[in-house]
Amino acid sequence: MKKSDRFALLMALSAGFAVSLSAIAIAQPFENPLNIPLNNGTLSTERETADRLVRFGGQAERLGNYEKAIEYWLQAADLYDRLGDFRALGLTYDYLGITYVKLGRLDPAELYLRRRLAIARDNDDFQGQVYGLNNLGTMYIQRNNFVGAVVAMEEALNIARSIEFQEGEGLSLSNLGLVAARSGNYAEAVKRYEEAIIFRRRFGNSVGEINTRNNLGDAYLALQNYREAHISYGIARQLAKEARELAGHFRATAGLARTYATMGEPGAALEEVKKWVAFARENNDRAQELAALQFAGRLQLSRGEWRSARTYLVDAIAIAQELQDEQSQTLLYDDLNRLIYVIQE
């Protein structure tokens, strides 16, 4: 291969890697309604059984076994319906709807989220309406129906304000920021996120604030405002440390690594990767370790640091094989093969 051809190939590969860096290890930014507690209400054999099924579903969901979680929650919903416990039924529909969203099964997700909202409206449960509308809006985002998402979340915001429900106001503002970001209107997203943080801090919702600050970092990064992105991710990580919120901690660290990489400071980016890997190992999270190593491998490829890139990619492949993650294996082998091709030529 001619030197000029090799240089052209390197530039093409580097451009591709630079684009792909932004897509690696970005955690789901949506709020998780599964943290909403269930009110046990009247204790009876059927009620205790239903509550137990909800707990089993929650355990399965946390382990990533969404189908099993749905199975438990469908049984619980049937019992709550027979008991006439509509508050518990509505929350269970929430769990079902958001889990179907995670599975990408949007038709049943919409069905259960609409049922949840209907129950809240029938029972004048205004807080339930705020949650229901926000979760319905989340489903609309997944459908790329941004108009529908804005309508649902603005209604939720108006209801939250009318009943002075600050937690719901913060949630709705944060989600409206997410809609704006997904629509490419990052300036509007920043405005919404910063408003949301005021309410999340006032209410003491640290997990919600961590999520919003990470989203704010993403928006600032998209606007190439690296200083503010760095500040936002940094605060998110500190809050996550204090709250021991693992998902937010990982996401903030990945955000900092992406910020440094985009700024053209690979050394600082790799320092963040080391923290990312160490925290993943400390918490026995092999998926996060894989994401960090994959990020580092592609970063080093984009810089022409072949030996270092190969080490990161080979280590990442080993973890992908362990996790039986075929998609990651395919991408990593593709990166490694292109690296070998460039070196040999």
C-alpha positions in Angstrom: 0.0 0.0 0.0 1.3 3.5 -0.9 2.1 5.8 2.0 -0.6 8.2 0.7 -3.2 5.4 0.6 -2.3 4.3 4.1 -2.6 7.8 5.4 -6.1 8.1 3.7 -7.2 4.8 5.3 -5.9 5.9 8.7 -7.9 9.2 8.4 -11.0 7.4 7.4 -10.7 4.9 10.3 -9.9 7.7 12.7 -13.0 9.6 11.6 -15.2 6.6 12.1 -13.7 5.9 15.5 -14.2 9.5 16.6 -17.8 9.3 15.7 -18.3 6.0 17.5 -16.7 7.2 20.7 -19.8 9.3 21.5 -22.1 6.2 21.2 -20.2 4.0 23.6 -21.5 3.3 27.1 -24.1 6.0 27.3 -26.5 4.8 29.9 -30.3 5.0 29.6 -31.1 8.6 30.6 -34.8 8.0 31.4 -36.1 8.0 34.9 -36.9 4.6 36.5 -40.3 4.5 38.0 -39.6 1.1 39.6 -38.2 3.0 42.7 -41.7 4.2 43.5 -42.7 2.3 46.7 -45.9 0.2 46.9 -48.4 0.9 49.7 -49.3 -2.4 51.3 -52.8 -1.2 52.3 -55.1 -3.9 53.5 -53.3 -7.1 54.5 -54.8 -10.3 53.2 -53.6 -13.5 51.8 -54.2 -12.4 48.2 -52.7 -8.9 49.0 -49.6 -10.4 50.5 -49.3 -12.7 47.5 -49.6 -9.8 45.1 -47.1 -7.7 47.0 -44.7 -10.6 47.0 -45.1 -11.0 43.2 -44.3 -7.3 42.8 -41.1 -7.7 44.8 -40.1 -10.8 42.8 -40.7 -8.8 39.7 -38.5 -6.0 41.0 -35.7 -8.5 41.7 -35.9 -10.0 38.3 -35.9 -6.6 36.6 -32.8 -5.5 38.5 -31.0 -8.6 37.2 -32.0 -7.7 33.7 -34.5 -10.6 33.4 -37.3 -8.4 32.0 -39.5 -11.3 30.7 -39.6 -12.9 34.1 -40.4 -9.6 35.8 -43.3 -9.1 33.4 -44.6 -12.5 34.2 -44.6 -11.7 37.9 -46.2 -8.3 37.5 -49.0 -9.6 35.2 -50.0 -12.1 38.0 -49.8 -9.3 40.6 -51.9 -7.0 38.4 -54.6 -9.6 38.1 -54.8 -10.0 41.9 -54.9 -6.2 42.5 -57.7 -5.9 40.0 -59.7 -8.5 41.7 -59.1 -6.8 45.1 -60.1 -3.4 43.7 -56.7 -1.9 44.8 -56.4 0.6 42.0 -53.4 2.4 43.4 -51.3 -0.7 43.5 -52.8 -1.8 40.1 -51.8 1.6 38.6 -48.2 1.3 39.9 -47.9 -2.3 38.6 -49.1 -1.1 35.2 -46.3 1.5 35.4 -43.7 -1.3 36.0 -45.1 -3.3 33.1 -45.2 -0.3 30.7 -41.6 0.9 31.4 -40.2 -2.6 31.2 -41.9 -3.2 27.9 -40.2 0.1 26.8 -36.8 -1.3 27.8 -37.5 -4.4 25.7 -38.5 -2.2 22.8 -42.0 -3.6 22.7 -43.8 -0.3 22.4 -47.4 -1.5 21.7 -47.8 -3.3 25.0 -45.8 -0.5 26.7 -48.3 2.1 25.5 -51.3 -0.1 26.5 -50.2 -0.5 30.1 -49.0 3.1 30.5 -52.4 4.4 29.2 -54.1 2.0 31.6 -52.0 3.4 34.4 -52.9 7.0 33.5 -56.6 6.2 33.2 -56.6 4.7 36.7 -54.9 7.9 38.1 -57.5 10.1 36.4 -60.5 8.0 37.5 -59.3 8.3 41.1 -58.2 12.0 41.0 -54.7 10.8 41.8 -52.9 13.9 40.5 -49.4 12.7 41.5 -50.1 9.4 39.7 -51.1 11.5 36.7 -47.8 13.3 36.7 -45.9 10.0 36.8 -48.2 8.4 34.3 -47.9 11.2 31.8 -44.1 11.3 32.1 -43.8 7.6 31.5 -46.2 7.8 28.5 -44.0 10.7 27.2 -41.0 8.4 27.6 -42.7 5.8 25.4 -43.4 8.5 22.8 -39.7 9.4 22.7 -38.9 5.8 21.9 -41.3 6.1 19.0 -39.6 9.3 17.9 -43.0 11.0 18.5 -41.5 14.2 20.0 -44.7 16.2 19.6 -46.7 13.6 21.6 -43.9 13.5 24.2 -44.0 17.3 24.7 -47.8 17.3 25.0 -47.7 14.6 27.7 -44.9 16.1 29.7 -46.2 19.6 29.6 -49.5 18.4 30.9 -47.6 16.6 33.6 -45.7 19.8 34.4 -48.9 21.9 34.6 -50.5 19.4 36.9 -47.4 19.2 39.1 -47.4 23.0 39.4 -51.1 23.2 40.2 -50.7 20.9 43.2 -47.2 22.2 44.2 -45.7 18.8 43.6 -42.0 19.8 43.4 -40.7 16.3 42.7 -43.1 15.9 39.8 -42.2 19.4 38.5 -38.5 18.5 38.5 -39.2 15.2 36.8 -41.3 16.8 34.1 -38.8 19.6 33.4 -36.0 17.0 33.2 -37.9 14.9 30.7 -38.8 18.0 28.6 -35.1 18.6 28.4 -34.6 15.1 27.2 -37.2 15.6 24.5 -35.5 18.8 23.4 -32.1 17.0 23.3 -33.5 14.1 21.3 -34.9 16.7 18.9 -31.5 18.3 18.5 -32.4 21.5 20.3 -29.6 21.4 22.9 -29.9 25.0 24.0 -33.6 24.4 25.0 -32.5 21.1 26.7 -29.9 23.0 28.8 -32.6 25.5 29.9 -35.0 22.7 30.9 -32.3 20.7 32.7 -31.1 23.7 34.7 -34.6 24.5 35.8 -35.2 20.9 36.8 -32.0 20.8 39.0 -33.5 23.5 41.2 -36.5 21.4 42.1 -34.6 18.2 42.3 -32.1 19.7 44.8 -34.9 21.4 46.7 -36.8 18.2 47.1 -33.7 16.2 48.0 -34.0 13.9 45.0 -30.3 13.0 44.6 -30.8 10.2 42.1 -33.0 12.5 40.0 -30.4 15.3 40.2 -27.6 12.9 39.2 -29.7 11.8 36.1 -30.5 15.4 35.1 -26.9 16.6 35.6 -25.6 13.7 33.4 -28.2 14.7 30.8 -27.0 18.3 31.1 -23.5 17.2 30.5 -24.6 15.4 27.4 -26.3 18.6 26.1 -23.3 20.8 26.8 -21.0 18.3 25.1 -23.2 18.4 22.0 -23.0 22.2 22.1 -19.2 21.8 22.4 -19.3 23.7 25.7 -16.6 21.5 27.2 -16.1 23.5 30.4 -19.8 23.3 31.4 -19.9 19.6 30.3 -17.0 18.8 32.5 -18.5 20.7 35.5 -21.9 18.9 35.1 -20.4 15.4 34.8 -18.1 16.2 37.7 -20.9 17.2 40.0 -23.0 14.2 38.9 -20.1 11.8 39.8 -19.6 13.4 43.2 -23.3 13.2 44.0 -23.3 9.6 42.8 -20.4 8.7 45.1 -22.2 10.2 48.0 -25.5 8.4 47.1 -23.7 5.2 46.1 -25.6 5.4 42.8 -23.7 3.1 40.5 -25.4 3.8 37.2 -25.0 7.6 37.6 -21.4 7.2 38.6 -20.6 5.1 35.5 -22.4 7.5 33.3 -20.6 10.5 34.6 -17.2 8.9 34.3 -18.0 7.9 30.7 -19.1 11.4 30.1 -15.9 12.9 31.4 -13.9 10.5 29.2 -15.9 11.5 26.1 -15.5 15.1 27.0 -11.7 14.9 27.2 -11.5 12.8 24.0 -13.7 15.3 22.1 -11.5 18.1 23.4 -8.4 16.5 22.0 -7.0 15.6 25.4 -6.5 11.8 25.1 -4.2 11.6 28.1 -6.9 12.9 30.4 -9.5 10.7 28.6 -7.4 7.6 29.4 -7.1 8.7 33.0 -10.9 8.7 33.2 -10.9 5.3 31.5 -8.6 3.9 34.3 -11.1 5.2 36.9 -13.9 3.7 34.9 -12.3 0.3 34.7 -11.3 0.4 38.4 -14.8 1.2 39.5 -16.2 -1.5 37.3 -13.9 -4.1 38.8 -14.6 -2.8 42.3 -18.3 -3.4 41.6 -17.9 -6.6 39.6 -19.6 -5.0 36.6 -18.1 -6.7 33.6 -20.3 -5.0 31.1 -19.1 -1.6 32.2 -15.5 -2.8 32.1 -16.1 -4.0 28.5 -17.5 -0.6 27.6 -14.5 1.2 29.1 -11.9 -1.0 27.3 -13.8 -0.7 24.0 -13.7 3.1 24.4 -10.0 3.1 25.2 -9.3 0.8 22.2 -11.1 3.0 19.7 -9.5 6.2 21.2 -6.0 4.7 20.8 -6.9 3.6 17.3 -8.0 7.1 16.3 -4.6 8.4 17.6 -2.5 5.7 15.8 -1.3 4.2 19.1 -1.4 0.7 17.6 0.2 -1.4 20.4 -1.9 0.2 23.1 -5.1 -0.1 21.0 -4.4 -3.8 20.4 -4.0 -4.4 24.2 -7.3 -2.7 25.0 -9.2 -4.5 22.2 -7.9 -7.9 23.0 -8.9 -7.4 26.7 -12.3 -6.2 25.6 -12.8 -9.2 23.4 -12.1 -11.6 26.2 -14.8 -9.9 28.4 -17.3 -9.9 25.5 -16.7 -13.6 25.0 -17.2 -14.2 28.7 -20.5 -12.2 28.6 -21.5 -14.0 25.4 -22.0 -10.5 23.9 -21.9 -11.4 20.2 -22.6 -7.9 18.9 -19.7 -6.4 20.8 -17.4 -9.3 19.7 -18.3 -8.6 16.1 -17.5 -4.9 16.4 -14.3 -5.5 18.4 -13.0 -8.1 16.0 -13.7 -5.7 13.1 -11.7 -3.0 14.9 -8.9 -5.5 15.6 -8.8 -6.7 12.0 -8.6 -3.2 10.6 -5.8 -2.4 13.1 -3.8 -5.5 11.9 -4.4 -4.5 8.3 -3.0 -1.0 8.8 0.0 -2.3 10.8 0.9 -4.9 8.2 0.6 -2.5 5.3 
